[in-house]
Amino acid sequence: MTILKSNNAYKTIGEVVKILNLKSKKNTSPTHTIRFWEKQFKQIKPKIFNGNRRYYDEKNIRLLKKVHYLLKEQGMTIKGVKKILN
């Protein structure tokens, strides 16, 4: 039996990786990319519950989608994306 989460439920970092369709690079997992973006973009603030597990709400997921689009599809720099988000 599969339990479906409502769209406004918090998502784990693994679920966010799937939503963004992030791929692993040689030595880093896609979750590493999301953690890196959290450090770069102060607007991304996951809720951190039991044992440092990250949970992302819809607002954070929209931000991550925007960051992903600007960096990966538009070929922008981190600095350029920061300017847009600020």
Secondary structure, 3 states (H helix, E strand, C coil): CCCCCCCCCCEEHHHHHHHHCCCCCCCCCHHHHHHHHHHHCCCCCCEEEHHHEEEECHHHHHHHHHHHHHHHHCCCCHHHHHHHHC
